[in-house]
């Protein structure tokens, strides 16, 4: 069997553990951006205030009939055949 010499003088120290706060902040910011964008893209209430509505004015239209009925137009003359 080959000689195995483990190095016992190597010391490994663990760095400070982080809770991933930066990652949570980025994911939260992206989620808020998507929600705000969807709110405005899908139609925020009150954003479209001039949607097809009837005007608030009262319009009165009166149509009067002519006193004498119109004369009927004469029938067009048919072409006569010469013999």
N, C-alpha and C positions, 0 to 999 in steps of 0.2 A: 504494500500500500504506500502511496506517495505521502510524503511529509506535508502536513497541513499546519501552517503557523498563523493562527488568527491574530490580527493586530488588535491588541488590547489597549493601546495608547490613544486610539481615536475616540474623541468625545463628540457626541452629537447633541446639540442643544435645540430644543424646539423654540420657534419664534412665538411672538404673541399671537394668540388665537383671535380671529376677528369673527364677528357675528354676521358678516356679509351685508353690512348696512349700506354700502355703496350700491350693491346689486339690487337690494330692495328699493332704494331710492330711484334707480333708473327704471325698474319695472313699474313702480308706482307712477312715475312721471309719464311713461308711455301709456299706461292705462287711462290716466286722466286726459291725455291728449286725444286718445281714440274716442273717449266718451264725449268730450267737448266737440270734436269734429263731427261725430254722428248726430249730436243734438242740432247743430246748425245745418248739416247737409240734409237731414230728414225732415226739416221744417220746424223751426222753433215757433212756438205759439206767439202771435203778435208780430212776427216778422213780415208776414204778408198781409198788410192791412187793407190793400186795395183790391181784394178779390171780388170779382163780378157781383156787384150789388146794384140794386135799383137806386136811382137818385132819390133824394129826399124831397124833390119838388113835385107838385101836383100839376100834371100836364093835362089840359082840356082841349080836345080836338073836336071841332064841329064841322061836319061836311054837309053842305046844303045841296039839295037836288035842283036841277035847272027847272025854271017855271014852265017852259015849253019843251016837250020831248024832242029829241033830235030827229031830223028826217032820216029815213033809211037811205042808204047809198043806192043809186041805181045799179041794176045788174049789168055786168059788162056785155057789150054787144057781141053776138057770136059771128064769126066770119062767114060771109055768104059765098056760096059756091056759084061761079058763073058757068053758064051752059054754052 
